[in-house]
Amino acid sequence: MDGVTVAELQAYLKTHWESVIDELLAGTYRSAPGKRVEIPKPGGDVRLLAIPTVMDRLLQQALLQVMNLIF
């Protein structure tokens, strides 16, 4: 899944969605490491930030929407 852009996501999901669902249901899905960036803070320190992959962000948003209805 590394390197898939937002523009490529729909085509990727058409061929891989079943395997993603299988991994989610089996509990074997593992998110990819996020892109690590450093954000400067006042005083010279930096804050580390991890940016999730497109697939991980899609799944996070789907989970959030379902959980918002419950809670």
CHARMM-style PDB file with segment names, atoms N, HN, CA, C and O in Angstrom:
ATOM      1  N   MET     1       0.819  -1.202   0.000  1.00  0.00      PROA
ATOM      2  CA  MET     1       0.000   0.000   0.000  1.00  0.00      PROA
ATOM      3  C   MET     1       0.852   1.250   0.000  1.00  0.00      PROA
ATOM      4  O   MET     1       0.351   2.338  -0.287  1.00  0.00      PROA
ATOM      5  N   ASP     2       2.108   1.121   0.311  1.00  0.00      PROA
ATOM      6  HN  ASP     2       2.515   0.238   0.544  1.00  0.00      PROA
ATOM      7  CA  ASP     2       2.974   2.303   0.321  1.00  0.00      PROA
ATOM      8  C   ASP     2       2.959   2.997  -1.027  1.00  0.00      PROA
ATOM      9  O   ASP     2       3.014   2.346  -2.070  1.00  0.00      PROA
ATOM     10  N   GLY     3       2.885   4.296  -1.002  1.00  0.00      PROA
ATOM     11  HN  GLY     3       2.840   4.824  -0.155  1.00  0.00      PROA
ATOM     12  CA  GLY     3       3.005   5.079  -2.213  1.00  0.00      PROA
ATOM     13  C   GLY     3       1.698   5.288  -2.968  1.00  0.00      PROA
ATOM     14  O   GLY     3       1.711   5.933  -4.017  1.00  0.00      PROA
ATOM     15  N   VAL     4       0.575   4.774  -2.485  1.00  0.00      PROA
ATOM     16  HN  VAL     4       0.564   4.250  -1.633  1.00  0.00      PROA
ATOM     17  CA  VAL     4      -0.705   4.996  -3.156  1.00  0.00      PROA
ATOM     18  C   VAL     4      -1.188   6.393  -2.798  1.00  0.00      PROA
ATOM     19  O   VAL     4      -1.251   6.766  -1.626  1.00  0.00      PROA
ATOM     20  N   THR     5      -1.525   7.150  -3.818  1.00  0.00      PROA
ATOM     21  HN  THR     5      -1.474   6.847  -4.770  1.00  0.00      PROA
ATOM     22  CA  THR     5      -2.005   8.513  -3.599  1.00  0.00      PROA
ATOM     23  C   THR     5      -3.530   8.516  -3.498  1.00  0.00      PROA
ATOM     24  O   THR     5      -4.188   7.511  -3.770  1.00  0.00      PROA
ATOM     25  N   VAL     6      -4.070   9.655  -3.105  1.00  0.00      PROA
ATOM     26  HN  VAL     6      -3.535  10.470  -2.884  1.00  0.00      PROA
ATOM     27  CA  VAL     6      -5.520   9.807  -3.036  1.00  0.00      PROA
ATOM     28  C   VAL     6      -6.129   9.541  -4.414  1.00  0.00      PROA
ATOM     29  O   VAL     6      -7.174   8.898  -4.516  1.00  0.00      PROA
ATOM     30  N   ALA     7      -5.485  10.031  -5.466  1.00  0.00      PROA
ATOM     31  HN  ALA     7      -4.637  10.554  -5.383  1.00  0.00      PROA
ATOM     32  CA  ALA     7      -5.992   9.845  -6.826  1.00  0.00      PROA
ATOM     33  C   ALA     7      -5.990   8.371  -7.238  1.00  0.00      PROA
ATOM     34  O   ALA     7      -6.820   7.961  -8.049  1.00  0.00      PROA
ATOM     35  N   GLU     8      -5.090   7.587  -6.706  1.00  0.00      PROA
ATOM     36  HN  GLU     8      -4.416   7.920  -6.047  1.00  0.00      PROA
ATOM     37  CA  GLU     8      -4.972   6.173  -7.062  1.00  0.00      PROA
ATOM     38  C   GLU     8      -5.780   5.248  -6.151  1.00  0.00      PROA
ATOM     39  O   GLU     8      -5.900   4.056  -6.432  1.00  0.00      PROA
ATOM     40  N   LEU     9      -6.327   5.783  -5.072  1.00  0.00      PROA
ATOM     41  HN  LEU     9      -6.229   6.752  -4.844  1.00  0.00      PROA
ATOM     42  CA  LEU     9      -6.968   4.952  -4.057  1.00  0.00      PROA
ATOM     43  C   LEU     9      -8.158   4.166  -4.596  1.00  0.00      PROA
ATOM     44  O   LEU     9      -8.283   2.979  -4.293  1.00  0.00      PROA
ATOM     45  N   GLN    10      -9.023   4.775  -5.374  1.00  0.00      PROA
ATOM     46  HN  GLN    10      -8.921   5.739  -5.621  1.00  0.00      PROA
ATOM     47  CA  GLN    10     -10.202   4.084  -5.871  1.00  0.00      PROA
ATOM     48  C   GLN    10      -9.818   2.851  -6.697  1.00  0.00      PROA
ATOM     49  O   GLN    10     -10.400   1.781  -6.518  1.00  0.00      PROA
ATOM     50  N   ALA    11      -8.856   2.995  -7.589  1.00  0.00      PROA
ATOM     51  HN  ALA    11      -8.383   3.864  -7.734  1.00  0.00      PROA
ATOM     52  CA  ALA    11      -8.409   1.857  -8.403  1.00  0.00      PROA
ATOM     53  C   ALA    11      -7.770   0.781  -7.526  1.00  0.00      PROA
ATOM     54  O   ALA    11      -7.978  -0.410  -7.755  1.00  0.00      PROA
ATOM     55  N   TYR    12      -7.001   1.190  -6.535  1.00  0.00      PROA
ATOM     56  HN  TYR    12      -6.832   2.158  -6.349  1.00  0.00      PROA
ATOM     57  CA  TYR    12      -6.369   0.239  -5.620  1.00  0.00      PROA
ATOM     58  C   TYR    12      -7.431  -0.558  -4.867  1.00  0.00      PROA
ATOM     59  O   TYR    12      -7.321  -1.777  -4.737  1.00  0.00      PROA
ATOM     60  N   LEU    13      -8.456   0.131  -4.372  1.00  0.00      PROA
ATOM     61  HN  LEU    13      -8.545   1.122  -4.478  1.00  0.00      PROA
ATOM     62  CA  LEU    13      -9.491  -0.539  -3.596  1.00  0.00      PROA
ATOM     63  C   LEU    13     -10.318  -1.502  -4.444  1.00  0.00      PROA
ATOM     64  O   LEU    13     -10.800  -2.513  -3.933  1.00  0.00      PROA
ATOM     65  N   LYS    14     -10.489  -1.207  -5.719  1.00  0.00      PROA
ATOM     66  HN  LYS    14     -10.098  -0.386  -6.134  1.00  0.00      PROA
ATOM     67  CA  LYS    14     -11.246  -2.103  -6.592  1.00  0.00      PROA
ATOM     68  C   LYS    14     -10.589  -3.477  -6.675  1.00  0.00      PROA
ATOM     69  O   LYS    14     -11.283  -4.483  -6.821  1.00  0.00      PROA
ATOM     70  N   THR    15      -9.280  -3.530  -6.584  1.00  0.00      PROA
ATOM     71  HN  THR    15      -8.717  -2.713  -6.465  1.00  0.00      PROA
ATOM     72  CA  THR    15      -8.580  -4.814  -6.704  1.00  0.00      PROA
ATOM     73  C   THR    15      -8.164  -5.398  -5.356  1.00  0.00      PROA
ATOM     74  O   THR    15      -7.900  -6.598  -5.273  1.00  0.00      PROA
ATOM     75  N   HSD    16      -8.098  -4.586  -4.295  1.00  0.00      PROA
ATOM     76  HN  HSD    16      -8.313  -3.612  -4.363  1.00  0.00      PROA
ATOM     77  CA  HSD    16      -7.583  -5.077  -3.016  1.00  0.00      PROA
ATOM     78  C   HSD    16      -8.566  -4.995  -1.846  1.00  0.00      PROA
ATOM     79  O   HSD    16      -8.215  -5.393  -0.735  1.00  0.00      PROA
ATOM     80  N   TRP    17      -9.793  -4.487  -2.063  1.00  0.00      PROA
ATOM     81  HN  TRP    17     -10.078  -4.164  -2.965  1.00  0.00      PROA
ATOM     82  CA  TRP    17     -10.711  -4.250  -0.956  1.00  0.00      PROA
ATOM     83  C   TRP    17     -11.045  -5.532  -0.194  1.00  0.00      PROA
ATOM     84  O   TRP    17     -11.124  -5.515   1.034  1.00  0.00      PROA
ATOM     85  N   GLU    18     -11.241  -6.635  -0.901  1.00  0.00      PROA
ATOM     86  HN  GLU    18     -11.177  -6.649  -1.899  1.00  0.00      PROA
ATOM     87  CA  GLU    18     -11.568  -7.903  -0.235  1.00  0.00      PROA
ATOM     88  C   GLU    18     -10.467  -8.328   0.729  1.00  0.00      PROA
ATOM     89  O   GLU    18     -10.752  -8.795   1.832  1.00  0.00      PROA
ATOM     90  N   SER    19      -9.220  -8.170   0.321  1.00  0.00      PROA
ATOM     91  HN  SER    19      -8.988  -7.790  -0.575  1.00  0.00      PROA
ATOM     92  CA  SER    19      -8.115  -8.562   1.206  1.00  0.00      PROA
ATOM     93  C   SER    19      -8.014  -7.615   2.408  1.00  0.00      PROA
ATOM     94  O   SER    19      -7.652  -8.047   3.502  1.00  0.00      PROA
ATOM     95  N   VAL    20      -8.326  -6.352   2.217  1.00  0.00      PROA
ATOM     96  HN  VAL    20      -8.620  -6.001   1.328  1.00  0.00      PROA
ATOM     97  CA  VAL    20      -8.325  -5.401   3.335  1.00  0.00      PROA
ATOM     98  C   VAL    20      -9.408  -5.795   4.339  1.00  0.00      PROA
ATOM     99  O   VAL    20      -9.164  -5.814   5.546  1.00  0.00      PROA
ATOM    100  N   ILE    21     -10.592  -6.107   3.841  1.00  0.00      PROA
ATOM    101  HN  ILE    21     -10.790  -6.092   2.861  1.00  0.00      PROA
ATOM    102  CA  ILE    21     -11.689  -6.529   4.725  1.00  0.00      PROA
ATOM    103  C   ILE    21     -11.315  -7.802   5.477  1.00  0.00      PROA
ATOM    104  O   ILE    21     -11.546  -7.910   6.681  1.00  0.00      PROA
ATOM    105  N   ASP    22     -10.733  -8.769   4.755  1.00  0.00      PROA
ATOM    106  HN  ASP    22     -10.546  -8.681   3.777  1.00  0.00      PROA
ATOM    107  CA  ASP    22     -10.320 -10.028   5.398  1.00  0.00      PROA
ATOM    108  C   ASP    22      -9.328  -9.769   6.526  1.00  0.00      PROA
ATOM    109  O   ASP    22      -9.445 -10.359   7.600  1.00  0.00      PROA
ATOM    110  N   GLU    23      -8.352  -8.891   6.293  1.00  0.00      PROA
ATOM    111  HN  GLU    23      -8.257  -8.412   5.420  1.00  0.00      PROA
ATOM    112  CA  GLU    23      -7.359  -8.562   7.322  1.00  0.00      PROA
ATOM    113  C   GLU    23      -8.017  -7.865   8.514  1.00  0.00      PROA
ATOM    114  O   GLU    23      -7.682  -8.155   9.663  1.00  0.00      PROA
ATOM    115  N   LEU    24      -8.941  -6.957   8.251  1.00  0.00      PROA
ATOM    116  HN  LEU    24      -9.213  -6.722   7.318  1.00  0.00      PROA
ATOM    117  CA  LEU    24      -9.628  -6.255   9.334  1.00  0.00      PROA
ATOM    118  C   LEU    24     -10.440  -7.226  10.188  1.00  0.00      PROA
ATOM    119  O   LEU    24     -10.383  -7.177  11.417  1.00  0.00      PROA
ATOM    120  N   LEU    25     -11.192  -8.104   9.535  1.00  0.00      PROA
ATOM    121  HN  LEU    25     -11.238  -8.143   8.537  1.00  0.00      PROA
ATOM    122  CA  LEU    25     -12.029  -9.052  10.262  1.00  0.00      PROA
ATOM    123  C   LEU    25     -11.208 -10.094  11.016  1.00  0.00      PROA
ATOM    124  O   LEU    25     -11.617 -10.560  12.080  1.00  0.00      PROA
ATOM    125  N   ALA    26     -10.056 -10.457  10.470  1.00  0.00      PROA
ATOM    126  HN  ALA    26      -9.724 -10.079   9.606  1.00  0.00      PROA
ATOM    127  CA  ALA    26      -9.196 -11.451  11.115  1.00  0.00      PROA
ATOM    128  C   ALA    26      -8.328 -10.825  12.207  1.00  0.00      PROA
ATOM    129  O   ALA    26      -7.699 -11.535  12.991  1.00  0.00      PROA
ATOM    130  N   GLY    27      -8.300  -9.505  12.249  1.00  0.00      PROA
ATOM    131  HN  GLY    27      -8.811  -8.928  11.612  1.00  0.00      PROA
ATOM    132  CA  GLY    27      -7.462  -8.824  13.237  1.00  0.00      PROA
ATOM    133  C   GLY    27      -5.995  -8.819  12.876  1.00  0.00      PROA
ATOM    134  O   GLY    27      -5.141  -8.635  13.743  1.00  0.00      PROA
ATOM    135  N   THR    28      -5.692  -9.021  11.602  1.00  0.00      PROA
ATOM    136  HN  THR    28      -6.386  -9.171  10.898  1.00  0.00      PROA
ATOM    137  CA  THR    28      -4.294  -9.056  11.173  1.00  0.00      PROA
ATOM    138  C   THR    28      -3.862  -7.792  10.431  1.00  0.00      PROA
ATOM    139  O   THR    28      -2.702  -7.672  10.037  1.00  0.00      PROA
ATOM    140  N   TYR    29      -4.787  -6.848  10.237  1.00  0.00      PROA
ATOM    141  HN  TYR    29      -5.730  -6.946  10.557  1.00  0.00      PROA
ATOM    142  CA  TYR    29      -4.422  -5.602   9.544  1.00  0.00      PROA
ATOM    143  C   TYR    29      -3.434  -4.823  10.405  1.00  0.00      PROA
ATOM    144  O   TYR    29      -3.653  -4.644  11.603  1.00  0.00      PROA
ATOM    145  N   ARG    30      -2.367  -4.371   9.803  1.00  0.00      PROA
ATOM    146  HN  ARG    30      -2.190  -4.516   8.830  1.00  0.00      PROA
ATOM    147  CA  ARG    30      -1.382  -3.537  10.490  1.00  0.00      PROA
ATOM    148  C   ARG    30      -1.192  -2.264   9.692  1.00  0.00      PROA
ATOM    149  O   ARG    30      -0.929  -2.302   8.490  1.00  0.00      PROA
ATOM    150  N   SER    31      -1.326  -1.151  10.365  1.00  0.00      PROA
ATOM    151  HN  SER    31      -1.539  -1.121  11.341  1.00  0.00      PROA
ATOM    152  CA  SER    31      -1.144   0.120   9.673  1.00  0.00      PROA
ATOM    153  C   SER    31       0.319   0.285   9.297  1.00  0.00      PROA
ATOM    154  O   SER    31       1.220  -0.212   9.973  1.00  0.00      PROA
ATOM    155  N   ALA    32       0.521   0.983   8.223  1.00  0.00      PROA
ATOM    156  HN  ALA    32      -0.211   1.387   7.674  1.00  0.00      PROA
ATOM    157  CA  ALA    32       1.879   1.243   7.750  1.00  0.00      PROA
ATOM    158  C   ALA    32       2.490   2.367   8.587  1.00  0.00      PROA
ATOM    159  O   ALA    32       1.767   3.212   9.114  1.00  0.00      PROA
ATOM    160  N   PRO    33       3.805   2.378   8.709  1.00  0.00      PROA
ATOM    161  CA  PRO    33       4.425   3.495   9.425  1.00  0.00      PROA
ATOM    162  C   PRO    33       4.109   4.814   8.724  1.00  0.00      PROA
ATOM    163  O   PRO    33       4.168   4.908   7.498  1.00  0.00      PROA
ATOM    164  N   GLY    34       3.780   5.813   9.504  1.00  0.00      PROA
ATOM    165  HN  GLY    34       3.733   5.738  10.500  1.00  0.00      PROA
ATOM    166  CA  GLY    34       3.471   7.119   8.939  1.00  0.00      PROA
ATOM    167  C   GLY    34       4.735   7.855   8.524  1.00  0.00      PROA
ATOM    168  O   GLY    34       5.834   7.547   8.985  1.00  0.00      PROA
ATOM    169  N   LYS    35       4.558   8.820   7.655  1.00  0.00      PROA
ATOM    170  HN  LYS    35       3.666   9.070   7.280  1.00  0.00      PROA
ATOM    171  CA  LYS    35       5.672   9.675   7.274  1.00  0.00      PROA
ATOM    172  C   LYS    35       6.002  10.557   8.472  1.00  0.00      PROA
ATOM    173  O   LYS    35       5.118  11.234   8.996  1.00  0.00      PROA
ATOM    174  N   ARG    36       7.243  10.563   8.909  1.00  0.00      PROA
ATOM    175  HN  ARG    36       7.961  10.014   8.483  1.00  0.00      PROA
ATOM    176  CA  ARG    36       7.643  11.318  10.088  1.00  0.00      PROA
ATOM    177  C   ARG    36       8.161  12.688   9.669  1.00  0.00      PROA
ATOM    178  O   ARG    36       9.026  12.805   8.801  1.00  0.00      PROA
ATOM    179  N   VAL    37       7.621  13.707  10.295  1.00  0.00      PROA
ATOM    180  HN  VAL    37       6.918  13.612  10.999  1.00  0.00      PROA
ATOM    181  CA  VAL    37       8.094  15.071  10.062  1.00  0.00      PROA
ATOM    182  C   VAL    37       8.315  15.740  11.411  1.00  0.00      PROA
ATOM    183  O   VAL    37       7.718  15.355  12.417  1.00  0.00      PROA
ATOM    184  N   GLU    38       9.167  16.730  11.416  1.00  0.00      PROA
ATOM    185  HN  GLU    38       9.652  17.042  10.599  1.00  0.00      PROA
ATOM    186  CA  GLU    38       9.431  17.507  12.627  1.00  0.00      PROA
ATOM    187  C   GLU    38       8.846  18.896  12.454  1.00  0.00      PROA
ATOM    188  O   GLU    38       9.080  19.560  11.444  1.00  0.00      PROA
ATOM    189  N   ILE    39       8.087  19.326  13.442  1.00  0.00      PROA
ATOM    190  HN  ILE    39       7.897  18.787  14.263  1.00  0.00      PROA
ATOM    191  CA  ILE    39       7.489  20.654  13.425  1.00  0.00      PROA
ATOM    192  C   ILE    39       8.221  21.507  14.453  1.00  0.00      PROA
ATOM    193  O   ILE    39       8.252  21.160  15.633  1.00  0.00      PROA
ATOM    194  N   PRO    40       8.809  22.619  14.019  1.00  0.00      PROA
ATOM    195  CA  PRO    40       9.531  23.463  14.976  1.00  0.00      PROA
ATOM    196  C   PRO    40       8.589  24.099  15.995  1.00  0.00      PROA
ATOM    197  O   PRO    40       7.475  24.506  15.667  1.00  0.00      PROA
ATOM    198  N   LYS    41       9.059  24.173  17.231  1.00  0.00      PROA
ATOM    199  HN  LYS    41       9.964  23.841  17.498  1.00  0.00      PROA
ATOM    200  CA  LYS    41       8.304  24.809  18.314  1.00  0.00      PROA
ATOM    201  C   LYS    41       9.063  26.060  18.755  1.00  0.00      PROA
ATOM    202  O   LYS    41      10.270  26.171  18.543  1.00  0.00      PROA
ATOM    203  N   PRO    42       8.354  26.985  19.360  1.00  0.00      PROA
ATOM    204  CA  PRO    42       9.059  28.155  19.897  1.00  0.00      PROA
ATOM    205  C   PRO    42      10.098  27.690  20.918  1.00  0.00      PROA
ATOM    206  O   PRO    42       9.844  26.767  21.691  1.00  0.00      PROA
ATOM    207  N   GLY    43      11.220  28.307  20.918  1.00  0.00      PROA
ATOM    208  HN  GLY    43      11.426  29.057  20.290  1.00  0.00      PROA
ATOM    209  CA  GLY    43      12.280  27.943  21.851  1.00  0.00      PROA
ATOM    210  C   GLY    43      13.277  26.967  21.260  1.00  0.00      PROA
ATOM    211  O   GLY    43      14.212  26.559  21.949  1.00  0.00      PROA
ATOM    212  N   GLY    44      13.106  26.578  19.998  1.00  0.00      PROA
ATOM    213  HN  GLY    44      12.347  26.909  19.438  1.00  0.00      PROA
ATOM    214  CA  GLY    44      14.087  25.727  19.343  1.00  0.00      PROA
ATOM    215  C   GLY    44      13.794  24.239  19.379  1.00  0.00      PROA
ATOM    216  O   GLY    44      14.440  23.480  18.657  1.00  0.00      PROA
ATOM    217  N   ASP    45      12.848  23.794  20.189  1.00  0.00      PROA
ATOM    218  HN  ASP    45      12.323  24.411  20.775  1.00  0.00      PROA
ATOM    219  CA  ASP    45      12.516  22.374  20.214  1.00  0.00      PROA
ATOM    220  C   ASP    45      11.718  22.005  18.967  1.00  0.00      PROA
ATOM    221  O   ASP    45      11.264  22.881  18.231  1.00  0.00      PROA
ATOM    222  N   VAL    46      11.550  20.701  18.735  1.00  0.00      PROA
ATOM    223  HN  VAL    46      11.919  19.990  19.333  1.00  0.00      PROA
ATOM    224  CA  VAL    46      10.726  20.224  17.632  1.00  0.00      PROA
ATOM    225  C   VAL    46       9.696  19.239  18.164  1.00  0.00      PROA
ATOM    226  O   VAL    46       9.912  18.568  19.173  1.00  0.00      PROA
ATOM    227  N   ARG    47       8.583  19.172  17.467  1.00  0.00      PROA
ATOM    228  HN  ARG    47       8.407  19.718  16.648  1.00  0.00      PROA
ATOM    229  CA  ARG    47       7.528  18.214  17.795  1.00  0.00      PROA
ATOM    230  C   ARG    47       7.458  17.208  16.662  1.00  0.00      PROA
ATOM    231  O   ARG    47       7.379  17.589  15.494  1.00  0.00      PROA
ATOM    232  N   LEU    48       7.486  15.920  17.001  1.00  0.00      PROA
ATOM    233  HN  LEU    48       7.550  15.610  17.949  1.00  0.00      PROA
ATOM    234  CA  LEU    48       7.409  14.889  15.972  1.00  0.00      PROA
ATOM    235  C   LEU    48       5.955  14.656  15.587  1.00  0.00      PROA
ATOM    236  O   LEU    48       5.068  14.652  16.441  1.00  0.00      PROA
ATOM    237  N   LEU    49       5.722  14.462  14.305  1.00  0.00      PROA
ATOM    238  HN  LEU    49       6.443  14.464  13.611  1.00  0.00      PROA
ATOM    239  CA  LEU    49       4.389  14.217  13.785  1.00  0.00      PROA
ATOM    240  C   LEU    49       4.476  13.087  12.779  1.00  0.00      PROA
ATOM    241  O   LEU    49       5.370  13.080  11.932  1.00  0.00      PROA
ATOM    242  N   ALA    50       3.554  12.124  12.858  1.00  0.00      PROA
ATOM    243  HN  ALA    50       2.828  12.130  13.546  1.00  0.00      PROA
ATOM    244  CA  ALA    50       3.481  11.037  11.886  1.00  0.00      PROA
ATOM    245  C   ALA    50       2.227  11.238  11.036  1.00  0.00      PROA
ATOM    246  O   ALA    50       1.126  11.370  11.569  1.00  0.00      PROA
ATOM    247  N   ILE    51       2.395  11.261   9.734  1.00  0.00      PROA
ATOM    248  HN  ILE    51       3.290  11.154   9.301  1.00  0.00      PROA
ATOM    249  CA  ILE    51       1.286  11.434   8.812  1.00  0.00      PROA
ATOM    250  C   ILE    51       0.899  10.048   8.292  1.00  0.00      PROA
ATOM    251  O   ILE    51       1.728   9.372   7.684  1.00  0.00      PROA
ATOM    252  N   PRO    52      -0.352   9.608   8.522  1.00  0.00      PROA
ATOM    253  CA  PRO    52      -0.740   8.251   8.112  1.00  0.00      PROA
ATOM    254  C   PRO    52      -0.831   8.113   6.592  1.00  0.00      PROA
ATOM    255  O   PRO    52      -0.972   9.099   5.868  1.00  0.00      PROA
ATOM    256  N   THR    53      -0.748   6.861   6.128  1.00  0.00      PROA
ATOM    257  HN  THR    53      -0.633   6.061   6.716  1.00  0.00      PROA
ATOM    258  CA  THR    53      -0.921   6.591   4.702  1.00  0.00      PROA
ATOM    259  C   THR    53      -2.371   6.860   4.310  1.00  0.00      PROA
ATOM    260  O   THR    53      -3.239   7.000   5.171  1.00  0.00      PROA
ATOM    261  N   VAL    54      -2.620   6.930   3.029  1.00  0.00      PROA
ATOM    262  HN  VAL    54      -1.915   6.817   2.330  1.00  0.00      PROA
ATOM    263  CA  VAL    54      -3.965   7.196   2.524  1.00  0.00      PROA
ATOM    264  C   VAL    54      -4.932   6.103   2.989  1.00  0.00      PROA
ATOM    265  O   VAL    54      -6.047   6.411   3.410  1.00  0.00      PROA
ATOM    266  N   MET    55      -4.520   4.827   2.918  1.00  0.00      PROA
ATOM    267  HN  MET    55      -3.614   4.577   2.576  1.00  0.00      PROA
ATOM    268  CA  MET    55      -5.393   3.727   3.342  1.00  0.00      PROA
ATOM    269  C   MET    55      -5.687   3.814   4.837  1.00  0.00      PROA
ATOM    270  O   MET    55      -6.833   3.648   5.254  1.00  0.00      PROA
ATOM    271  N   ASP    56      -4.674   4.068   5.634  1.00  0.00      PROA
ATOM    272  HN  ASP    56      -3.742   4.203   5.296  1.00  0.00      PROA
ATOM    273  CA  ASP    56      -4.885   4.173   7.075  1.00  0.00      PROA
ATOM    274  C   ASP    56      -5.809   5.335   7.409  1.00  0.00      PROA
ATOM    275  O   ASP    56      -6.648   5.220   8.302  1.00  0.00      PROA
ATOM    276  N   ARG    57      -5.669   6.426   6.722  1.00  0.00      PROA
ATOM    277  HN  ARG    57      -4.987   6.519   5.996  1.00  0.00      PROA
ATOM    278  CA  ARG    57      -6.534   7.586   6.968  1.00  0.00      PROA
ATOM    279  C   ARG    57      -7.978   7.278   6.577  1.00  0.00      PROA
ATOM    280  O   ARG    57      -8.908   7.689   7.271  1.00  0.00      PROA
ATOM    281  N   LEU    58      -8.170   6.564   5.478  1.00  0.00      PROA
ATOM    282  HN  LEU    58      -7.415   6.230   4.914  1.00  0.00      PROA
ATOM    283  CA  LEU    58      -9.509   6.159   5.063  1.00  0.00      PROA
ATOM    284  C   LEU    58     -10.158   5.290   6.140  1.00  0.00      PROA
ATOM    285  O   LEU    58     -11.315   5.509   6.499  1.00  0.00      PROA
ATOM    286  N   LEU    59      -9.423   4.313   6.652  1.00  0.00      PROA
ATOM    287  HN  LEU    59      -8.484   4.136   6.360  1.00  0.00      PROA
ATOM    288  CA  LEU    59      -9.963   3.423   7.675  1.00  0.00      PROA
ATOM    289  C   LEU    59     -10.212   4.165   8.986  1.00  0.00      PROA
ATOM    290  O   LEU    59     -11.201   3.894   9.667  1.00  0.00      PROA
ATOM    291  N   GLN    60      -9.332   5.093   9.346  1.00  0.00      PROA
ATOM    292  HN  GLN    60      -8.529   5.313   8.792  1.00  0.00      PROA
ATOM    293  CA  GLN    60      -9.536   5.896  10.557  1.00  0.00      PROA
ATOM    294  C   GLN    60     -10.825   6.708  10.446  1.00  0.00      PROA
ATOM    295  O   GLN    60     -11.597   6.782  11.402  1.00  0.00      PROA
ATOM    296  N   GLN    61     -11.054   7.310   9.297  1.00  0.00      PROA
ATOM    297  HN  GLN    61     -10.427   7.250   8.520  1.00  0.00      PROA
ATOM    298  CA  GLN    61     -12.247   8.136   9.096  1.00  0.00      PROA
ATOM    299  C   GLN    61     -13.509   7.286   9.117  1.00  0.00      PROA
ATOM    300  O   GLN    61     -14.521   7.698   9.685  1.00  0.00      PROA
ATOM    301  N   ALA    62     -13.464   6.100   8.503  1.00  0.00      PROA
ATOM    302  HN  ALA    62     -12.642   5.765   8.042  1.00  0.00      PROA
ATOM    303  CA  ALA    62     -14.624   5.209   8.504  1.00  0.00      PROA
ATOM    304  C   ALA    62     -14.963   4.793   9.934  1.00  0.00      PROA
ATOM    305  O   ALA    62     -16.133   4.788  10.319  1.00  0.00      PROA
ATOM    306  N   LEU    63     -13.961   4.451  10.710  1.00  0.00      PROA
ATOM    307  HN  LEU    63     -13.011   4.455  10.398  1.00  0.00      PROA
ATOM    308  CA  LEU    63     -14.173   4.067  12.104  1.00  0.00      PROA
ATOM    309  C   LEU    63     -14.747   5.231  12.908  1.00  0.00      PROA
ATOM    310  O   LEU    63     -15.658   5.041  13.714  1.00  0.00      PROA
ATOM    311  N   LEU    64     -14.224   6.418  12.693  1.00  0.00      PROA
ATOM    312  HN  LEU    64     -13.484   6.573  12.039  1.00  0.00      PROA
ATOM    313  CA  LEU    64     -14.715   7.597  13.393  1.00  0.00      PROA
ATOM    314  C   LEU    64     -16.190   7.850  13.096  1.00  0.00      PROA
ATOM    315  O   LEU    64     -16.960   8.161  14.004  1.00  0.00      PROA
ATOM    316  N   GLN    65     -16.585   7.720  11.836  1.00  0.00      PROA
ATOM    317  HN  GLN    65     -15.959   7.467  11.098  1.00  0.00      PROA
ATOM    318  CA  GLN    65     -17.977   7.969  11.476  1.00  0.00      PROA
ATOM    319  C   GLN    65     -18.915   6.971  12.147  1.00  0.00      PROA
ATOM    320  O   GLN    65     -20.004   7.350  12.578  1.00  0.00      PROA
ATOM    321  N   VAL    66     -18.517   5.715  12.243  1.00  0.00      PROA
ATOM    322  HN  VAL    66     -17.632   5.407  11.892  1.00  0.00      PROA
ATOM    323  CA  VAL    66     -19.344   4.701  12.890  1.00  0.00      PROA
ATOM    324  C   VAL    66     -19.401   4.970  14.395  1.00  0.00      PROA
ATOM    325  O   VAL    66     -20.469   4.899  15.002  1.00  0.00      PROA
ATOM    326  N   MET    67     -18.261   5.275  14.986  1.00  0.00      PROA
ATOM    327  HN  MET    67     -17.393   5.333  14.493  1.00  0.00      PROA
ATOM    328  CA  MET    67     -18.220   5.509  16.433  1.00  0.00      PROA
ATOM    329  C   MET    67     -18.988   6.763  16.833  1.00  0.00      PROA
ATOM    330  O   MET    67     -19.584   6.804  17.910  1.00  0.00      PROA
ATOM    331  N   ASN    68     -18.983   7.779  15.985  1.00  0.00      PROA
ATOM    332  HN  ASN    68     -18.499   7.746  15.111  1.00  0.00      PROA
ATOM    333  CA  ASN    68     -19.739   8.999  16.292  1.00  0.00      PROA
ATOM    334  C   ASN    68     -21.239   8.703  16.387  1.00  0.00      PROA
ATOM    335  O   ASN    68     -21.935   9.313  17.199  1.00  0.00      PROA
ATOM    336  N   LEU    69     -21.735   7.789  15.583  1.00  0.00      PROA
ATOM    337  HN  LEU    69     -21.169   7.293  14.924  1.00  0.00      PROA
ATOM    338  CA  LEU    69     -23.152   7.431  15.649  1.00  0.00      PROA
ATOM    339  C   LEU    69     -23.464   6.704  16.954  1.00  0.00      PROA
ATOM    340  O   LEU    69     -24.554   6.856  17.507  1.00  0.00      PROA
ATOM    341  N   ILE    70     -22.515   5.920  17.443  1.00  0.00      PROA
ATOM    342  HN  ILE    70     -21.630   5.797  16.993  1.00  0.00      PROA
ATOM    343  CA  ILE    70     -22.728   5.149  18.671  1.00  0.00      PROA
ATOM    344  C   ILE    70     -22.601   6.022  19.900  1.00  0.00      PROA
ATOM    345  O   ILE    70     -23.409   5.920  20.824  1.00  0.00      PROA
ATOM    346  N   PHE    71     -21.601   6.875  19.921  1.00  0.00      PROA
ATOM    347  HN  PHE    71     -20.945   6.958  19.171  1.00  0.00      PROA
ATOM    348  CA  PHE    71     -21.334   7.681  21.092  1.00  0.00      PROA
ATOM    349  C   PHE    71     -21.802   9.104  20.883  1.00  0.00      PROA
ATOM    350  OT1 PHE    71     -21.658   9.939  21.777  1.00  0.00      PROA
TER     351      PHE     71
END
